[in-house]
Amino acid sequence: MSSPDASTLERFRRRIKGERGARVHWSSEDIHRIAKRYGLRERDIDRSVVELPRRKFAEIQQQPTSVTGADYTATLSTARVDRMFDSIAVGGWDLKEFRRNPVVLLSHDSQAMPVAKASAGVWIGSGKLKGAITLAPDQDELRKLIDGGFLTAISVGFRPGKWKFSEDKSRPYGIDFQDGHELLEFSLVSIPANPDALIDRAIVQPTSASSGKSADALERQRERERTLRNLRLVR
């Protein structure tokens, strides 16, 4: 069997390492599954992903329960097909561990110290994953860039759960992330993968406009629904 051409390897490398914002933390099983889609063999996988970065995350204090004192709120993710031709189901986010370590990075650089924290954590409302941002005390220049409209975009870093390749013929290598995607961090970036992922012009409160329920209540409701779905599968 002949070796894959350079363009195939490059497309696979961009798929795994990320393009327009590296944000997906693939497992070894995921990487092999994607490689098969590209027609690659074991030895080709090693060549393509050998430079994958190892991410480390600093521990910071637990976030408060309201947006009081937050500098900004932002849309972190929606179900819109993004520039990688992927979609992320909003109802499938696993936010538990992030709430214990709510780091906000700059351009997914986990080797550097966080530039902010998600002071009110994250919540889901109106079909969007939202978050509140409090900048670190030494980030005056970053604050000027945001306030001046020079830096307005967000990108999520996450570990995939259940996913499948898109059945949409217009995006044959696109992926639909369906459930259990664990949020690890989100970042301030120049260009987002999802065009909807932007800092709000005004602070948005963590409630559901349609039901008026709190973010915590909505999260508990989604957890109950997910548990019931799993029980039905077991039976």
N, C-alpha and C positions, 0 to 999 in steps of 0.2 A: 504494500500500500504506500502511495506517495505521501510526502509530507504536505501539510496544509500550506496554502499560500499565505504570504505576509499580511494581506488585507484581512483574511479570516482571523488570524491570530490577533491582529490589532483590534478588530471589532470585539473579539472575546475579551481581550485585556480591558478595553473601555467598559464593557458590560460588567466585569467583576470589580475593577478598581474604581469605577465611577467616572462619569463625564458630566460636566456642568454641576459639580458638587458631589464628591465621593461621600456616600451616606449609608450604604447598605453593608452590614457586617455579615457576610455569607458564611455558612458552615461548610465544612469539607464536603458533606453530602450534597449541599446546594450547588457547589462549584462543579462537581462531577455531573450533576443533572443538567446544568446549563451547558457544560462542555459537549455533552452528547447532542444537544440541540444544534450546536455549531459543527458537528461532525468531527470532533477532536478526540485524540487518544490520550492515554495516561501521560505519556512523555510530553505531549503538547501542553497539557495542563500545567505541568511543573515549569515549563519555559515561560508561560504566560503570566503566572501569578506569583512567581518567586519573589517579587518586590512588594507584595501586599504589606501595608503597614500594620504594626501591632499597636492597638489603641489602649491607652491607660486613662483612667478617670479619677480626678481628685475628689476627695470627700469634702462636702461643705454642709452647713447647717440645714436642718429641715425647714421647708418653706412655711410661711404663715398661711392662714386660710382665707384671706381676702386680698383684693388688689390694692388696698390702702398702702401708700408708700411706694408702689411700683412706678418706675419711670415710663414704661410703655406696655402696651399689650399688642399681640400680633396673631395673625393666622399662621399656624405652623404647617398645616396640611389640609387638603381636601381630597375628594374622590376624583378630581379632574385628571385626565391623562396628561402626564408631564412630558418634559422634553427628552426623557429617556424612553418615552412611549410606554411608561408604566402607569398603573393606577394603584392607589392605596385605599382600601375600604376604611372609612372614618370610624365605623362601629367596631372595627377589629383591633384597635389600639390597646396594648397592655401598658398601663401607665404606673403600675404599683412601684416598681423599683426606681423609676425616674423620680418619683415624689420623695424618695429617701435621699437622692443625690441629684438635685435639679440644676445641673451645670448648663451654662450657655457658653459656647466656644466661638472663636473667630475662624471661619472657613474650615471647620472640622479639625482644627489643629489640637489634638488631644495631648501633644507633647508640651504645649504651652499651658500656662495657668488659665483658668476660665476668665472671661472678660465680664461675665454677669452671672446672675442666678435667676431661676424662675421663681420669683418671690411669692407668687400665689399659686405656684404649681401649674398644672395644665388641666384643661377641661374640654368637653365637647358641647357645642351649641350651634344651632342653625346649620348643621351639616358640615361643621368645621372643627378641626383640632386647634384649640386656642391656647395661648400662654401669656403670662405676665413676666416682664423683664425688669430687673433692677441691676443697673450697671455697677461694677466694682468701683471703689472710691478713686482709683488711679486712672479711670478711663475718661478723662475730660475730652481728649481729642476724639474719641469714638462718639461721645455724646454730641460734639459739634457736628460730626459727619451725619449722624442720624437727624438731629434737629434741622440741619441745613438741607436735608433731602438727598444727600449724596450716598447714603447707605440705608436702604429700606427693605432689604429682602432677607428671607429666612430659609434654612434648609434643615431637614431632620436627619439625624443619624440613628439607625435602628437595626435590630436583629430580626430577620424574617421569621414568621411562623408558617402558617399554611399559605401556599401560593401556587399559581398555575401559569403556564404560558398563555398569552392572549389568543383567543380564537378569532380575533379581528384580523382579517387578511391584510389590512393596511399597516399593521404593526406585528409582523411574524415573530420578532424577537422580543417583543414587549412582554412584561410580566404583570399579572394582577395579584397583588398582595391581598389575601382574603380575610385572614383572622390571626390573632396572636402575635402581631408584630410588636416587639418590645422597644419602646422608646429609650434610647441610651443618652442622647443629648440632642440639642438643636443649636444651630449656629447662625450668626450674622454673616451674610455673604453678599457679594456684589451682584451675582446673577443666580436666581433660584431655579431649581429643577422644575418646581411647580409655580407657574406664574401667579397663582393666587396667594402664595406664601409671602405676605408683606406685613410690615409694621403698621398698626392702625394709626390713623390720623388723630384719633382721640381714644382715651381709655375705654375699654369695653369690659363690662362686669361679667363675672363667671356664672351666668344664669341662662336658661333656655328661654328664648323669646316666645316660643310656642306654648310651653307648659308652665313657665315660671319656676320650675324646680331648680334647686341648687345643683352645682356641678357634682358634689359628693353624692347627692340623691340619684342623679342620673347615672353616675358610675356604678352605684350599688344595683340599680335596676338592670343595667347592661350585664353586670356580673351574674345576677340571678338568671337572666335570659340565656347567657352562655352556658351556665351550669345545667339548665333544663335541656338545652340542645344536646349537650354531651351525654346526659342520662338517657335521652331517647336513642342515641347512637349505640350505647352500651346494650340497651334492651333489644 
